[in-house]
Amino acid sequence: MYPEDSGAAPADDFGGAPVSKLSKHMEGLVPLILILIIGFFLAVRFDVIDSQTPIIGQIADVFESNSGKTKMLIVGSTSQEVIDILNDNRDIIDYDLKTTQTLERNPKEQLAQYKIVMLDQSEEANKEVSKKFGEAIQQFVKNGGSLITVKDSGIRRPDTYDVIGWQNTFGDVIPVKCDRIINDQPTCTNRLLIRGKIFREDEQHPIMEGIEVFPADPNLNANFESFDIAVDGKELAYIQSSAIDKKSYPAIVEKNLFIGKSIYFNYNPGKTRGIFESTLDYLK
């Protein structure tokens, strides 16, 4: 009854067509997305990946950057100067204090909650860390975490009197070694009281940016409690004695482990506020 319009466009050419095509593409993606989600949860379930796996760490960093704070763990008992600096930087650092004993049960899982771990037993007589904790630290750093080690922290293992130094507990993640013996005593157990200055060794490194010497006043020196240890990384700064011999000792040493970072302080980092704040900014 009605004449056919041979010029009429097919139904697929009307405005609703693009939506239909998009729906078809989405239908094809849904199974792939489900497979990826199931695969992710299976990988987590069977420990193929965990919260310290690089890609997972990157996802965590996104949430961390949105909160504006970096989570930091202090293991041991650090100086009051360090605590004061951290409290003054509460807008960027959210820190917790724990002992090695509280971490012994599940160190890997507990360390995974943090971006920076600071091992500081300098205020304690006990410098012991277990092999289990040492292995957890190794994995933490090698999977992208940032570690700060202070002075002689972690040089001993419980009930193992023939193990001295960091290598037997932490492998290669600590940027210094205790392989020197003087008068039958390992140098990392021989505490030195040094009066002098800290000098910048690496002029380009962010930690020492704007700081050439501490104290800056040429007429002033500072007192440092340090150790005559060997460098196993990149020396960023050194301590020079004001005595006649002008003997030098490593002050700050760094080791980069692919995606993780490890910084060693051969003195109380709280004595140099500017350097320590630059270190926190660099590691976070």
C-alpha positions in Angstrom: 0.0 0.0 0.0 2.9 2.3 0.7 5.7 2.7 -1.8 9.1 1.5 -0.8 11.7 4.2 -0.2 14.9 2.7 -1.8 17.0 5.6 -0.4 16.1 4.9 3.2 19.2 4.3 5.4 19.6 0.9 7.1 18.7 0.8 10.7 22.4 0.4 11.7 23.2 3.8 10.2 21.1 5.7 12.7 22.5 7.5 15.7 21.9 4.4 18.0 24.5 2.4 16.0 27.7 3.6 17.8 26.3 2.7 21.2 25.5 -0.8 19.9 29.0 -1.2 18.6 30.5 0.0 21.8 28.4 -2.5 23.7 29.7 -5.3 21.6 33.3 -4.3 22.3 32.6 -4.1 26.1 31.0 -7.5 26.0 34.2 -8.8 24.5 36.3 -7.2 27.3 34.3 -8.4 30.2 35.6 -12.0 30.1 39.2 -10.7 29.9 38.7 -8.4 32.8 37.2 -11.2 34.9 40.1 -13.5 34.0 42.6 -10.8 35.1 40.8 -10.2 38.4 40.6 -14.0 39.1 44.3 -14.4 38.2 45.2 -11.5 40.5 43.5 -13.0 43.5 44.9 -16.4 42.8 48.4 -14.9 42.6 47.9 -13.2 45.9 46.4 -16.4 47.5 49.4 -18.6 46.5 52.1 -15.9 47.3 53.1 -15.4 43.6 52.8 -11.7 44.3 52.3 -9.7 47.5 52.1 -6.1 48.7 55.8 -5.7 48.1 55.7 -6.8 44.5 56.8 -3.7 42.4 53.5 -3.2 40.6 51.5 -3.6 43.8 53.9 -1.2 45.5 53.3 1.3 42.7 49.5 1.1 43.2 50.1 1.6 46.9 52.2 4.7 46.2 49.3 6.2 44.2 47.0 6.0 47.3 49.9 7.1 49.5 50.5 10.2 47.3 46.8 11.0 47.5 46.9 11.0 51.3 50.0 13.2 51.2 51.9 11.2 53.8 54.6 8.5 53.6 54.4 5.6 56.1 57.6 5.1 58.0 58.6 2.4 60.5 61.4 2.9 63.1 62.7 -0.4 64.4 64.6 0.0 67.7 65.0 3.1 69.8 66.1 6.2 68.0 67.4 9.5 69.3 65.1 12.3 70.6 66.5 14.6 67.9 65.2 12.2 65.2 61.8 12.0 66.9 61.6 15.8 67.0 62.4 16.1 63.3 59.8 13.5 62.4 57.2 15.2 64.6 57.9 18.5 62.8 57.3 16.8 59.5 54.0 15.1 60.4 52.4 16.6 57.3 54.5 14.4 55.1 55.6 11.5 57.4 53.4 9.1 59.3 55.7 7.0 61.5 55.4 4.1 63.9 57.9 2.8 66.5 58.4 -1.0 66.9 61.0 -3.3 68.4 62.5 -6.3 66.7 60.6 -8.5 69.1 57.2 -7.2 67.9 58.3 -7.8 64.3 59.5 -11.4 64.8 56.2 -13.1 64.3 55.5 -11.9 60.8 58.2 -9.4 59.7 57.5 -9.6 56.0 53.8 -8.7 56.3 54.5 -5.9 58.8 57.2 -4.3 56.7 55.0 -4.4 53.6 52.8 -1.7 55.2 55.6 0.9 55.0 57.6 2.8 52.4 60.6 3.6 54.6 62.1 1.5 57.4 64.7 2.9 59.7 66.7 0.4 61.8 68.1 2.3 64.7 69.3 0.5 67.8 71.9 3.1 68.6 70.1 4.0 71.9 70.0 0.3 72.9 72.6 -2.1 74.3 71.2 -4.9 72.2 72.2 -4.8 68.5 70.7 -8.1 67.6 68.3 -8.9 64.7 67.1 -12.4 63.8 67.9 -14.1 60.5 64.1 -14.1 59.8 63.9 -10.3 60.2 67.1 -9.9 58.1 65.6 -11.9 55.2 62.4 -9.8 55.4 64.5 -6.6 55.2 66.3 -7.9 52.2 63.1 -8.6 50.4 61.6 -5.3 51.4 64.5 -3.3 49.9 64.9 -5.4 46.8 61.2 -5.1 46.1 61.3 -1.3 46.2 61.4 -0.3 49.8 63.7 2.3 51.3 65.9 1.4 54.3 67.9 3.7 56.7 70.4 2.0 58.9 72.1 3.9 61.8 75.6 3.2 63.2 76.0 -0.3 64.6 72.4 -1.3 64.4 71.8 -4.9 63.4 75.4 -6.1 63.6 74.6 -9.2 65.7 72.3 -12.3 65.5 70.8 -13.9 68.7 72.9 -16.7 70.2 75.4 -16.5 67.4 78.6 -15.2 68.7 80.7 -15.8 65.6 78.5 -13.6 63.4 79.4 -9.9 63.5 78.4 -7.3 60.9 75.6 -6.9 58.4 76.3 -9.2 55.6 75.5 -12.4 57.4 72.0 -11.1 58.4 71.1 -8.6 55.6 73.1 -9.9 52.6 74.2 -7.1 50.3 71.5 -4.5 51.1 73.6 -2.5 53.7 76.0 -0.1 52.0 78.8 -0.6 54.5 80.8 -3.6 55.8 82.3 -4.6 59.1 85.2 -6.6 57.7 88.1 -4.7 59.3 89.8 -6.0 62.5 91.9 -3.7 64.7 93.5 -5.2 67.8 91.4 -8.4 67.4 88.2 -6.3 67.5 85.8 -5.8 64.5 85.7 -2.1 63.8 81.9 -2.0 63.8 82.0 -2.8 67.5 84.6 -0.1 68.3 82.8 3.1 69.1 84.7 6.3 68.2 84.1 9.8 69.6 85.1 12.2 66.9 85.2 16.0 67.0 85.1 17.5 63.6 82.9 18.3 60.6 80.8 16.5 57.9 81.9 17.3 54.4 79.9 16.6 51.2 81.5 14.0 48.9 78.8 13.8 46.2 78.0 17.3 45.0 75.0 16.2 42.8 73.1 14.0 45.3 69.8 15.4 46.6 70.5 14.5 50.2 73.5 16.8 50.3 72.0 19.5 48.1 72.8 23.0 49.5 75.0 21.5 52.3 78.7 21.6 51.7 79.9 21.3 55.3 78.4 20.8 58.7 78.7 22.8 60.9 78.9 25.6 58.3 80.6 28.0 60.6 84.4 27.6 60.0 85.1 28.2 63.7 82.8 25.5 64.9 83.1 21.7 65.1 80.6 19.0 66.2 80.9 15.8 68.2 80.0 12.5 66.5 79.8 9.0 67.7 80.9 6.8 64.8 82.6 3.6 63.6 85.5 3.0 61.3 83.6 0.9 58.8 84.3 0.0 55.2 82.2 1.5 52.3 80.3 -0.9 50.2 78.3 1.6 48.2 78.4 5.2 47.2 79.8 7.6 49.8 77.7 10.8 49.9 79.5 12.5 52.8 82.4 11.9 55.2 83.4 12.9 58.8 86.8 14.5 59.1 88.4 14.8 62.5 89.6 18.2 63.6 92.6 16.6 65.3 96.1 17.0 63.8 95.9 13.8 61.8 92.6 14.9 60.0 91.5 11.3 59.8 88.3 10.7 57.8 85.4 8.3 58.3 82.3 7.5 56.1 79.3 9.6 57.2 76.5 8.8 54.8 76.6 5.9 52.3 74.0 4.8 49.8 73.4 1.6 47.8 70.8 1.5 45.1 69.3 -2.0 44.5 67.5 -1.8 41.2 64.3 -0.2 42.6 65.0 -0.1 46.4 67.3 2.3 48.2 69.5 1.8 51.3 71.1 4.6 53.2 73.6 4.2 56.1 74.3 6.9 58.7 77.5 6.6 60.6 76.3 9.1 63.2 73.0 10.2 64.8 71.1 11.7 61.8 69.2 13.9 64.2 72.3 16.0 64.7 72.0 17.3 61.1 68.3 18.3 60.6 68.7 19.6 57.1 70.4 16.4 55.9 67.9 14.1 57.6 64.9 16.0 56.2 66.5 15.9 52.7 66.9 12.1 53.2 63.3 11.7 54.1 62.2 13.7 51.0 64.6 11.7 48.8 63.3 8.3 50.0 59.6 9.0 50.1 
